[in-house]
Every structure is written in structure tokens, then in C-alpha cells.
Amino acid sequence: MNLSVASIENVEFMIEKIKEKLKVLNFGAIKPSHFDENMYEELKEIYDLVMKKDSFSPNEMQALAEELGNLRKQ
């Protein structure tokens, strides 16, 4: 998958991978449909950060959740 290209498919892929890595329990809270290509670069930065780390502190999890919330479509 070429994540350098902003597309709905890549947004969906990154959201699903972030959810898997963070072991999000409330999957309904984070849906690919909540995001669009306008926030692609910001979402890609979060994706890259999440994929680099093996574990996250509760504070990091909270910060990531807040950041994803800020990126959601209005």
C-alpha cells in the first residue's frame, strides 16, 4: 500500500492499523468514515508515530485519542 498518496482507502487503512496497534476497545468511537483526505498529512503523522512504538502509556493513549478526535470531520 502506497501511503504517500492521499486517498480514502489509505485513510481507512491507517485508521484500522492505529486501532489494532492501540488495542482500542471502543471500536465504534473511531471509524474511518469520521476522517477525510483533508486531514491526511496529520493522520499520516499519527499513523507513523503509532507504528514506530511497541507500547503506549495511558497519557500517550489519551493524547492520541484526543488528537484523532481533533481530526474528525465536523
Beta strands, then each sheet from edge to edge (+ up, - down):
end
